[in-house]
Amino acid sequence: MIYIANRLEITIMTAQPVLLRSEPVNLRDRAIARAVPAEDLISSEALLKGRREVLIQHGDRIYRLRNTSNDKLILTK
């Protein structure tokens, strides 16, 4: 709906639900993460070598991998 009051145009929109899927979601149908072979695993200790952060070059970009005080890893550009 559009109302014009004192030369001010006011548009009133009504929210309608949007149906994203026509069928119900079944969690069993979701993709299952594949197992990674042991030779493809690199431990964070091997990357960090006792340091709190390291720089990683990927192509022409440099990324920073940081181990936080809560023992979480953060990768930033």
Secondary structure as UniProt FT lines:
FT   STRAND          2..5
FT   TURN            6..7
FT   STRAND          8..11
FT   HELIX           27..29
FT   HELIX           38..40
FT   HELIX           44..48
FT   TURN            49..50
FT   STRAND          53..58
FT   TURN            59..60
FT   STRAND          61..67
FT   TURN            69..70
FT   STRAND          73..76
//
